[in-house]
Amino acid sequence: MSHQITLRFEDGVTRFIDCEEGERVTDAAIRARINIPLDCRDGVCGTCKAVCESGEYMLGDCVDDALSPEEASERKVLTCQMSPRSDCVIQLATNSDVSGTGPSSHHGRIAACQRLSDSTIAFSVELEKRAELSFLAGQYVNIRVPGTDQTRSYSFSSGPSGSRLSFLVRNVRQGAMSSWLCDSAKVGDLIEFRGPLGSFYLRPIERPVLFLAGGTGLAPFLSMLEKIVEDGGSPYPIHLILGVNTDEDLVGIDRLESHAQRLPNFTYACTVASPDSAYPNKGYVTQHISAAQLNDGDADVYLCGPPPMVDAVRGFLSSEGLTPRNFYYEKFAGTGLVVQTGEEHLAPVDVDEAFDLRMALELGAAQLTMGRLSSEQLIRFRQLAEATAQFVAGRRFTDVPRYIEANHAFHLFTIEASGNAQLIALYRQLAVQDYIVRALTDQIEIVGDLVQQHRDIVAAFELGDLNAARDVIALHARHSKATMSRALERMALGKAAPAAAVLAAAPATAPVPVPAPAPAPAPAPSAPIVVPQSMSQSMSQSAPQICPFMANTLPDYSHELNWPAGMEPFKVVDDGSQADPYEHYRWMREHAPVLRCQSATSDVWFLSRYDDVYQAIRNPKLFSSEVVSPPPLTFLTLFDAPDHSRLRKVVQPSFLPLALDPFNEQIAQRAEELLDAMIAKGGGDVVNDFAIPLSISTISTMIDVPNEDEEKMKFWSDETFSYFGRLARNAPGTGTDEQSAHAFFAYLKEAMERLAVNGSQSIGGHIARMWKDGLLSEKEAKELCAFVFIAGHDTTTILVANAFRMFAEQPQLLGRIRRNPADADRFVEEVARYRGTVQRVSRITTEATTVSGVDLPKGAVVRLLLSAANRDSRKFADGETFDIDRDSSGHLGFGNGMHKCLGAPLAKLETLIATKALARKIGEIALDPARPIQYVRGNNLTNSGPEHLFVKLGGLPA
């Protein structure tokens, strides 16, 4: 069964996609070629957080850090986990242009045109492809005035299911559209428009509703009423007030009367402003609004009309202390030139996002200003912090307006001190100040010590301690959001801020959230960290550090265990005995699922069962990635939030599935060339002859660096990866890896200098611009670019080589995929499960915990064996068998959660293309018995695949 999902973007654009029962929204969006915010796809990072405004759905598997129970109760969702159970409307925190979509173009012909009065024209359109247009009742389109390059905005007056589209137009003297309709339009004329657009649309009716229309602002309400009729009516009262200037402006009354006959709970009233009117009701709309219609504030108000009317109604409601639960408005110019929409309700999602954006901008400002403020500036910063203390006593605000003013000055200080025009412009567009004014009262109990946090932020700047500043800024954001949450709860109970404060805060237009240059979610508070309840099956709740007199006996070291005959004990660093480690993994899962090994510096613990690894990798609070602190290189796998999130957001969009589409043709062409060369010589080394040149040519193009020196680039990246792994383990080096890494960084710095100058749109160019704009340091930029290069080719090389190996071991799969190319996707996923690209990842415990009955102390170095977990038959039936018909979802071949392999989409794409090429071209494939597989060894972290894989190939008969 398919459900219609409405995706609502921040810029007002709306797109509609079909989502199958049980399908995740992100998968449906990608299938429809729409990029929505996305990263881990595992319900861990929170990148895809959105709001489901209506409809039923399954939430899916989400960790609390990504989506808290409180957020879930507010209908926040993670689209990578959410699967619909009905039609849904989802509000996305991004613009349509970022998602590679926009308003659709449509063509139709005039079906009817009628002058309803001297002031109003109605016309209808029959579309050439009506099924391709979906819209929400209340939305509008931009219509091109025939014969001109001008556009006008008009709301639909017809319902979403109508076969014809209808519109109401105010007849404006010398107006472009109204002149064309009056003087030239005839049935059959071509009409073009783009849309749908706008956030003014009918929400689910959950309380009494008041519609306020001015003139042709009646149009969207006619559409909404049609929708309500289609849905079978409403159990709540709906009242509409139509205000016009003169009697001749009273149009559409017959349709209102028809709706009143069909909807028992619908009533309407009209009023005419002209004192000369013969109509019974005279005056303005505001004179006919009553407190009863607002249901003591528990009502939804929709307002559409010209700007003076909208402003008058907003002012009236505020001055009278009539605050509806939700207030949606749309104001338009009589010419149809301008449409402004807004919402005047404080939704928790809007407030949280605004404070998160403020935090992200302040983190960016801290990066730019730390250590650069003069003594006079630091004194001023301290004075601003102390100024907020005057208006707080204990957990209460003593003077809310003055606190708000002082608080705003404090937060604005570092933004303006940065001197960065982009940061300053973005900060001034934030809605935080407006939200605070509208919600805070002296009755709100403050969460945390906000004033002391102001002082601690200043102290961090005085000491030049960037990490301390980041921690306090993030904690302050959490406590500020929690305080605002209490304020919103009081508002929901009708205990709103004083009307005068609300009136003072009302903006001319609704505040629009803007993207921050380096958004970063708040890290955990500094309180002790515990394991979530969901981990209780495999891990105990956090406990104090283990007491040596009370702790369970520590398990034997690996070398003290009775390993099977012929199997060397598992070691921290491979000496060649565990190059293909799956026999070790099988034994460990059953006999030592938490294996204790001895290294030169400390104990190292290896987890091999799926549940243990899965829970640990999804809990960065307890199992931190910062095994070396501070991380010596800007490699994402070494960072926790917020730095990990800040850096990953720089590069992750370039690895989204749709972002990789432009490279498909190049990858396919290169794969064909390399495969043909191997066929011509009867086989060869898959790694050196195919996988490496394929992956390096692709990632070089993505970064926009020359790929002529493939051997040098491969050597540099291998040495850098070795250097990276050595630093992460505090291990001795090779003697050349550090020098090679720095040579690689110097090369990439020179390349980025060039990319910044020529305006390259590549990922390398993007990193270069972030560096030049001061949002990344030089060290971060060049090391991040190196990480992208490694992530883009190392993962692909391993996965492609393992795919060749599986074909060599099960050659019948070539014929199957040749007959059924759709099976190639299942094949690639099973390769990633069965022979994972990442064997293990390193973590360090931040608190003592228990895993599978084994106590781990705080500070324990833990290796999560992803490939061992992937063959655990407790998760995957008969996990030691390669089976492309199995459900491999949930495998950890690319990791999971916030640290999921950045290059995974690229690796899967290149392997998929290679797989299909093999099936088309290869008749025979076998491992070369004279050249045994050689495995990657040394100091890298993955230890994950073949270094040399020789095969014999035979092409298909002509």
Secondary structure, DSSP 8 states (H G I E B T S, - for coil): -EEEEEEE-TTSBEEEEEEETT--HHHHHHHTT---S-S-SSSSS-TTEEEEEES-EE--S--TTTS-HHHHHTTEEETTT-EESS-EEEE-SS-TTTTT---EEEEEEEEEEEE-SSSEEEEEEEETTGGG----TT-EEEEE-TTSS-EEEEEB-S-TT-SSEEEEEE--TT-HHHHHHHHT--TT-EEEEEEEE-S-------S-EEEEEEGGGGHHHHHHHHHHHHTT--SS-EEEEEEESSGGG---HHHHHHHHHH-TTEEEEEEE--TT--SS-BS-GGGG--TGGGGGG--EEEEEE-HHHHHHHHHHHHHTT---SEEEEEEE-TTS--EEEEE-S--HHHHHHHHHHHHHHHHHHHHHHTTT--HHHHHHHHHHHHHHHTTEETTEES-HHHHHHHHHHHHHHHHHHH--HHHHHHHHT-SHHHHHHHH--TT---SS-HHHHHHHHHHHHHHT-HHHHHHHHHHHHHHHHHHHHHHHHHHHTT----HHHHHHH--SS-------SS-------SS-----GGGTTTB---BSS--TTTS-----BGGGS---TT-----SS--STTSSTHHHHHHHHHH-SEEEEE-SSSEEEEE-SHHHHHHHHT-TTTEES-SSSS-SS--GGG--TTHHHHHHHHHGGGGSGGGGGGGHHHHHHHHHHHHHHHHHTTEEEHIIIIIHHHHHHHHHHHHT---S-HHHHHHHHHHHHHHHHHHHHT----SSHHHHHHHHHHHHHHHHHHHHHHT--SHHHHHHHHHHTTSS-HHHHHHHHHHHHHHHHHHHHHHHHHHHHHHHH-THHHHHHHH-TTHHHHHHHHHHHHT-S--EEEEEESSBEEETTEEE-TT-EEEEEHHHHHT-TTTSTTTTS--TTS--TT--TT--GGGS-TTHHHHHHHHHHHHHHHHHHEEEEEE-TTS--EE--SS-S---SEEE-EEEEEE---
